[in-house]
Amino acid sequence: VFYQSAFCSLAHPDSRAFYDRKRHEGKRHHQAVIALARRRINVLWAMLQNRQAFLPNFKLAA
């Protein structure tokens, strides 16, 4: 389920940038999508722990 969600999210610019960065690091397509799925799971977990809604415009430090 999370793999499919991550694959569909590649249309979103932030998800695509993360995927492209992983591909540039030498990861294969499947590995990069799994890394993106893991990142989305981490965001979901943080949202549940902090009891906050998703903020799509929130930017992380580089």
Backbone as CSV, one residue per row, in Angstrom:
resi,resn,N_x,N_y,N_z,CA_x,CA_y,CA_z,C_x,C_y,C_z
1,VAL,0.826,-1.184,0.000,0.000,0.000,0.000,0.875,1.254,0.000
2,PHE,1.893,1.286,0.854,2.750,2.465,0.924,3.605,2.611,-0.333
3,TYR,4.009,1.479,-0.922,4.769,1.536,-2.164,3.918,2.172,-3.256
4,GLN,2.664,1.758,-3.363,1.768,2.312,-4.374,1.515,3.793,-4.126
5,SER,1.357,4.158,-2.873,1.162,5.564,-2.523,2.382,6.386,-2.923
6,ALA,3.562,5.867,-2.628,4.792,6.579,-2.974,4.931,6.695,-4.492
7,PHE,4.610,5.621,-5.200,4.710,5.646,-6.653,3.780,6.704,-7.241
8,CYS,2.561,6.783,-6.729,1.603,7.782,-7.217,2.035,9.197,-6.851
9,SER,2.738,9.344,-5.741,3.148,10.679,-5.295,4.294,11.246,-6.126
10,LEU,4.848,10.477,-7.043,5.936,10.986,-7.882,5.487,12.148,-8.760
11,ALA,4.196,12.342,-8.907,3.684,13.484,-9.668,3.815,14.781,-8.882
12,HIS,4.005,14.686,-7.566,4.156,15.870,-6.712,5.619,16.321,-6.746
13,PRO,5.877,17.619,-6.927,7.261,18.100,-7.085,8.198,17.752,-5.923
14,ASP,7.730,17.830,-4.684,8.601,17.521,-3.546,8.959,16.039,-3.508
15,SER,7.987,15.196,-3.782,8.248,13.757,-3.813,9.165,13.412,-4.977
16,ARG,8.947,14.059,-6.114,9.797,13.813,-7.280,11.233,14.234,-6.997
17,ALA,11.417,15.352,-6.308,12.769,15.816,-5.974,13.468,14.811,-5.062
18,PHE,12.750,14.271,-4.081,13.322,13.264,-3.186,13.697,12.014,-3.978
19,TYR,12.796,11.564,-4.837,13.049,10.388,-5.676,14.268,10.615,-6.573
20,ASP,14.318,11.767,-7.231,15.447,12.070,-8.116,16.758,12.121,-7.347
21,ARG,16.721,12.648,-6.119,17.929,12.701,-5.290,18.414,11.283,-4.963
22,LYS,17.488,10.399,-4.647,17.856,9.012,-4.352,18.405,8.314,-5.594
23,ARG,17.811,8.601,-6.744,18.324,8.017,-7.994,19.728,8.538,-8.284
24,HIS,19.950,9.806,-8.016,21.272,10.401,-8.225,22.303,9.783,-7.275
25,GLU,21.856,9.349,-6.102,22.746,8.691,-5.140,23.105,7.272,-5.573
26,GLY,22.485,6.794,-6.648,22.810,5.478,-7.172,21.795,4.395,-6.863
27,LYS,20.681,4.757,-6.268,19.649,3.771,-5.957,18.873,3.423,-7.226
28,ARG,18.446,2.178,-7.311,17.593,1.760,-8.419,16.195,2.320,-8.209
29,HIS,15.383,2.239,-9.257,14.015,2.771,-9.194,13.256,2.196,-7.999
30,HIS,13.272,0.886,-7.874,12.533,0.222,-6.799,13.028,0.692,-5.428
31,GLN,14.335,0.803,-5.259,14.904,1.250,-3.988,14.525,2.695,-3.690
32,ALA,14.529,3.535,-4.715,14.183,4.946,-4.524,12.712,5.105,-4.140
33,VAL,11.842,4.309,-4.739,10.418,4.384,-4.393,10.202,3.878,-2.968
34,ILE,10.911,2.835,-2.572,10.804,2.336,-1.199,11.309,3.387,-0.216
35,ALA,12.391,4.086,-0.555,12.897,5.163,0.306,11.854,6.271,0.437
36,LEU,11.185,6.586,-0.655,10.126,7.594,-0.621,8.954,7.114,0.237
37,ALA,8.600,5.847,0.115,7.522,5.293,0.940,7.891,5.382,2.413
38,ARG,9.133,5.066,2.732,9.589,5.142,4.120,9.515,6.580,4.637
39,ARG,9.900,7.516,3.795,9.828,8.930,4.186,8.382,9.337,4.468
40,ARG,7.466,8.881,3.635,6.049,9.203,3.837,5.527,8.566,5.122
41,ILE,5.981,7.362,5.434,5.595,6.707,6.689,6.115,7.504,7.876
42,ASN,7.360,7.990,7.780,7.930,8.792,8.866,7.135,10.072,9.086
43,VAL,6.703,10.704,8.012,5.893,11.924,8.127,4.550,11.589,8.773
44,LEU,3.935,10.500,8.340,2.656,10.083,8.918,2.807,9.796,10.412
45,TRP,3.873,9.098,10.783,4.109,8.783,12.191,4.293,10.066,13.011
46,ALA,5.060,11.021,12.482,5.271,12.292,13.188,3.949,13.043,13.352
47,MET,3.109,13.004,12.328,1.808,13.670,12.415,0.960,13.048,13.521
48,LEU,0.982,11.730,13.614,0.207,11.046,14.647,0.757,11.343,16.040
49,GLN,2.077,11.334,16.166,2.701,11.580,17.461,2.461,13.004,17.950
50,ASN,2.528,13.961,17.028,2.376,15.374,17.384,0.931,15.860,17.308
51,ARG,0.055,14.984,16.824,-1.362,15.335,16.667,-1.533,16.614,15.850
52,GLN,-0.841,16.650,14.724,-0.892,17.801,13.825,-1.356,17.352,12.446
53,ALA,-1.980,18.275,11.755,-2.375,18.023,10.372,-1.156,18.192,9.469
54,PHE,-1.237,17.630,8.282,-0.155,17.751,7.310,-0.060,19.185,6.820
55,LEU,1.160,19.720,6.793,1.410,21.074,6.295,2.218,20.956,5.005
56,PRO,1.560,21.009,3.848,2.263,20.760,2.589,3.313,21.807,2.240
57,ASN,3.232,23.006,2.781,4.197,24.053,2.446,5.358,24.117,3.421
58,PHE,5.404,23.215,4.387,6.486,23.182,5.366,7.757,22.712,4.681
59,LYS,8.845,23.467,4.826,10.109,23.117,4.182,11.129,22.713,5.239
60,LEU,11.854,21.650,4.954,12.919,21.208,5.835,14.209,21.919,5.478
61,ALA,15.099,22.007,6.432,16.411,22.593,6.159,17.175,21.664,5.227
62,ALA,17.972,22.238,4.347,18.749,21.443,3.396,19.825,20.744,4.135
